[in-house]
Amino acid sequence: MPSFKIAAISALAAVASAIPSGTRFTERQLQYHQAAKRQNDAAAQAGLNDFDILQFALTLEHLEDTFYREGFARFPDSDFAALGLDARKIEDLKSIGLTESQHVALLQSALAQNGIAPVRPCTYNFGFTDAAGMVATAAILENVGVSAYLGAAPLLADPALLGVAGSILTIEARHQSSIRVFGGAIAVPQAFDAPLGPRAVFSLAAPFIQSCPEGSNLIVQAFPALTMAEGQISPAAVGTALRLTSASPGATHCAFTSGGAQPGGTKFAPFTEAEGCQVPHGVAGISYVTLTSSAPLDGKIVDDIIVAGPMAVTVS
């Protein structure tokens, strides 16, 4: 199974090649092999270099590109109009899918011009049932994309790539806000966005991936799955109990990673299998819930304490 969109953020960086179609890359943009040799400590610890990050990004863009193409092929404009979207908003929604396709082409070129075979699309199952469900899933995917880019940025070896990554990140953020509006949600539910690490991002993407072509499986492993307990209602409200199900024992806390959770980006709440945990104050919008074996006081979540998850939850 391929890693998910976490690579997307770094991949965006590769989009330094994101210039008008037909234009040759600059010498600077073609020197990715130099950046790969200068991977920073965080990337080295994760076993990643800039090429790996670009492949991760392409994996995510393939997923998003396929998501939109399959959704628009399945649901006619009238289904989106029934959700209250006028012709302009429907075109805007389709344009979001088009930009994901353009990201794919750019990342493929960036890798190929450096002598690296780009990963190919996988086989996916998005669980489409109706247009409303597609819009709701799109909101989560775009939110994960923003978090993936934020989390991958510090892993880039070449600081010059950060500007390009930022230019893609702003587009992903516009996607996310637009789709929230299309779905009737608050456009900007918090003042900050939350970064996610590669394994967390892949864990969120993995449920959509059925299989991948040989040679297109990436090195990141997903954490054990985390799901809502039967009968649990979503979205969740601050102060209410959230009951969760996981096959991995050893969890003592729920970790809520959200742009509104300061400092550190994550709020922790005591967890038991019988009672679950309460949604803490300071969490809003799409949040990432993870089961952990401890609750660091600095509000920072690291892979070593993750027991299961993350899972995307909307907090009202």
C-alpha positions in Angstrom: 0.0 0.0 0.0 1.3 3.4 -0.8 1.8 6.2 1.6 -0.7 8.9 1.4 -0.8 12.5 0.9 1.8 13.3 3.3 4.1 13.1 0.5 1.9 15.4 -1.2 3.2 18.4 0.7 6.7 17.6 -0.1 5.8 16.7 -3.5 4.4 20.1 -4.0 7.8 21.2 -3.5 8.8 19.3 -6.4 6.3 21.3 -8.2 9.0 23.8 -8.4 8.4 22.3 -11.8 4.9 23.7 -11.5 5.4 26.1 -14.4 3.5 26.5 -17.6 3.1 23.4 -19.7 5.8 22.9 -22.2 8.4 25.0 -20.3 11.7 23.2 -19.5 12.7 23.0 -15.9 15.5 25.2 -14.7 18.9 23.8 -13.8 18.1 24.5 -10.2 14.9 22.5 -10.4 16.6 19.5 -12.0 19.2 19.2 -9.2 16.9 17.2 -6.8 19.7 14.5 -6.5 21.7 17.1 -4.5 18.8 17.7 -2.2 18.3 14.0 -1.7 21.8 13.7 -0.5 21.3 16.4 2.1 18.2 15.1 3.8 17.7 16.6 7.2 17.7 14.7 10.5 13.9 14.4 10.7 13.7 12.9 7.2 16.6 10.6 7.8 15.1 9.3 11.0 11.9 8.5 9.0 14.0 6.9 6.2 12.9 9.5 3.7 14.7 11.7 1.2 13.3 14.3 -1.2 12.6 11.7 -3.9 10.5 9.7 -1.4 8.6 12.7 -0.5 7.9 13.5 -4.1 6.6 10.0 -4.6 4.4 10.3 -1.5 3.0 13.6 -2.9 2.3 11.9 -6.3 0.6 9.0 -4.5 -1.8 11.5 -2.8 -2.4 13.4 -5.9 -3.3 10.2 -7.8 -5.8 9.4 -5.1 -7.4 12.8 -5.2 -7.4 13.0 -9.0 -9.2 9.6 -9.2 -11.6 10.6 -6.4 -12.9 13.6 -8.4 -12.9 11.9 -11.8 -14.9 8.9 -10.5 -17.3 11.1 -8.5 -18.1 13.5 -11.4 -18.5 10.5 -13.8 -21.0 8.9 -11.4 -23.1 11.9 -10.3 -24.6 14.3 -12.8 -24.7 18.1 -12.2 -28.4 17.8 -11.2 -27.3 15.8 -8.1 -25.0 18.6 -7.0 -27.7 21.2 -7.8 -30.0 19.3 -5.5 -27.5 20.1 -2.7 -28.1 23.8 -3.3 -25.1 24.5 -5.5 -25.7 26.8 -8.4 -24.0 26.4 -11.8 -21.0 28.6 -10.7 -20.3 26.5 -7.6 -20.6 23.2 -9.6 -18.0 24.5 -12.0 -15.8 25.6 -9.1 -16.1 22.1 -7.7 -15.1 20.5 -11.0 -12.1 22.9 -11.3 -10.8 21.6 -8.0 -10.6 18.1 -9.5 -8.9 19.6 -12.6 -6.1 21.1 -10.5 -5.4 17.8 -8.8 -5.0 16.3 -12.3 -2.5 19.0 -13.1 -0.6 18.3 -9.9 -0.3 14.7 -11.0 1.2 15.7 -14.4 3.7 18.1 -12.8 4.9 15.6 -10.2 5.3 12.9 -12.8 7.4 15.2 -14.9 9.5 16.3 -12.0 10.4 12.7 -11.1 10.8 11.4 -14.7 13.2 14.2 -15.6 15.3 13.1 -12.7 15.4 9.5 -14.0 12.9 8.2 -11.4 9.9 6.1 -12.4 6.8 7.8 -10.9 4.5 5.7 -8.9 1.3 4.7 -10.7 -2.3 5.1 -9.6 -3.7 2.5 -7.3 -7.1 0.8 -7.2 -9.4 2.7 -4.8 -12.7 2.3 -3.1 -14.2 5.7 -2.0 -17.5 4.3 -0.9 -19.5 6.7 -3.1 -23.3 6.5 -2.5 -24.5 10.0 -3.4 -23.2 13.5 -4.3 -23.7 14.7 -0.7 -21.3 12.0 0.5 -18.8 12.9 -2.1 -18.7 16.5 -1.1 -18.4 15.5 2.6 -15.5 13.1 1.8 -13.8 15.8 -0.4 -13.8 18.1 2.6 -11.9 15.6 4.6 -9.5 14.7 1.8 -8.6 18.3 1.2 -8.2 18.9 5.0 -5.8 16.0 5.2 -4.0 17.4 2.2 -3.3 20.7 3.9 -2.1 18.9 7.0 0.1 16.6 4.9 1.8 19.5 3.3 2.4 21.3 6.6 3.8 18.1 8.1 6.1 17.3 5.2 7.5 20.8 4.8 10.1 20.4 7.5 11.3 17.1 5.9 12.5 18.8 2.7 16.2 18.9 2.4 16.3 21.9 0.1 14.9 25.2 1.6 14.4 26.5 -2.0 11.6 23.9 -2.4 9.6 25.3 0.5 8.4 28.3 -1.5 7.0 26.0 -4.2 5.4 23.8 -1.5 3.8 26.9 0.0 2.3 27.9 -3.4 0.6 24.5 -3.6 -0.4 24.5 0.0 -2.4 27.7 -0.5 -4.3 26.1 -3.3 -5.1 23.0 -1.2 -6.3 25.4 1.5 -8.6 27.2 -1.0 -10.0 23.8 -2.0 -10.7 22.9 1.6 -12.5 26.2 2.4 -14.5 26.2 -0.8 -15.7 22.6 -0.3 -16.7 23.4 3.3 -18.8 26.3 2.0 -20.3 24.0 -0.7 -21.3 21.6 2.1 -22.8 24.2 4.3 -20.1 24.2 6.9 -18.2 27.2 8.4 -15.5 28.2 5.9 -12.7 28.8 8.4 -13.5 27.0 11.7 -10.2 27.8 13.4 -7.2 30.2 13.1 -4.6 27.6 12.4 -4.2 24.3 10.5 -2.6 21.2 12.0 0.4 19.4 10.5 0.5 15.6 10.3 3.4 13.2 10.0 3.8 10.7 7.1 2.5 7.7 9.0 -0.6 9.6 10.2 -1.4 10.8 6.7 -1.0 7.4 5.2 -3.2 5.9 7.9 -6.0 8.3 6.9 -5.5 7.5 3.2 -5.1 3.7 3.6 -8.9 2.9 3.9 -9.5 4.2 0.4 -6.7 2.1 -1.2 -7.4 -1.4 -2.2 -4.2 -2.4 -4.1 -1.3 -0.8 -5.9 0.7 -1.8 -9.0 4.0 -3.6 -8.3 6.7 -1.0 -7.7 4.2 1.6 -6.6 4.0 0.6 -2.9 5.7 3.2 -0.6 7.7 2.6 2.5 5.4 4.2 5.1 3.3 1.8 7.3 -0.2 2.7 8.5 -1.0 2.7 12.3 -3.7 0.3 13.5 -7.2 1.4 12.4 -9.5 3.4 14.6 -13.2 3.7 14.0 -16.3 5.1 15.7 -18.1 2.7 18.0 -21.5 1.5 16.7 -24.2 4.1 17.3 -21.7 6.9 17.8 -23.1 10.2 16.3 -21.0 12.5 14.2 -20.3 15.4 14.2 -19.2 15.5 17.8 -19.7 18.4 20.1 -17.2 19.7 22.7 -17.8 18.0 26.0 -19.6 15.0 24.7 -18.3 11.4 25.0 -16.7 9.9 21.9 -16.7 6.1 21.9 -14.0 4.5 19.7 -13.1 1.0 18.5 -9.6 -0.4 17.9 -8.0 -3.8 17.9 -4.9 -2.4 19.6 -4.7 -2.3 23.4 -2.7 0.0 25.6 -4.4 3.3 25.0 -4.7 5.7 27.9 -5.7 8.9 26.1 -7.5 10.3 23.1 -5.4 12.8 21.2 -7.3 15.5 19.3 -5.1 17.2 16.8 -6.7 20.4 15.5 -5.7 23.8 14.2 -7.5 25.3 17.2 -5.6 23.2 19.8 -2.8 25.4 21.2 0.0 25.1 22.3 1.5 22.1 20.5 -1.5 21.4 18.2 -2.9 18.5 20.2 -5.3 18.2 23.2 -5.4 15.0 25.2 -8.3 13.5 27.1 -8.4 10.4 29.3 -9.6 7.2 27.5 -11.1 3.9 28.6 -12.6 1.3 26.3 -15.9 1.4 28.2 -16.4 5.1 28.3 -14.3 6.4 25.5 -13.2 10.0 26.0 -14.7 13.5 26.1 -14.1 16.0 23.3 -12.0 18.7 24.9 -12.4 22.5 24.6 -10.2 24.2 22.0 -10.9 21.7 19.3 -13.0 22.7 16.2 -13.7 21.8 12.6 -12.2 18.6 11.1 -9.9 17.2 13.8 -7.7 14.1 13.9 -8.4 11.7 16.8 -5.6 9.3 17.8 -5.4 6.8 20.6 -2.1 7.2 22.6 -0.2 5.6 25.4 0.5 8.9 27.1 -0.4 12.6 27.2 2.7 14.9 26.7 2.2 18.2 28.5 3.7 20.1 25.6 0.7 19.1 23.4 2.9 17.5 20.8 2.0 14.0 19.4 4.8 11.7 18.2 4.7 8.4 16.4 6.2 6.5 19.4 3.1 7.0 21.6 0.4 6.4 18.9 -1.6 3.2 19.5 -4.2 3.6 16.8 -5.5 6.1 14.3 -5.8 8.8 13.4 -9.4 9.2 12.4 -11.0 12.4 11.0 -13.8 13.7 13.1 -15.9 16.9 12.7 -16.2 18.8 15.9 -19.1 21.3 15.9 
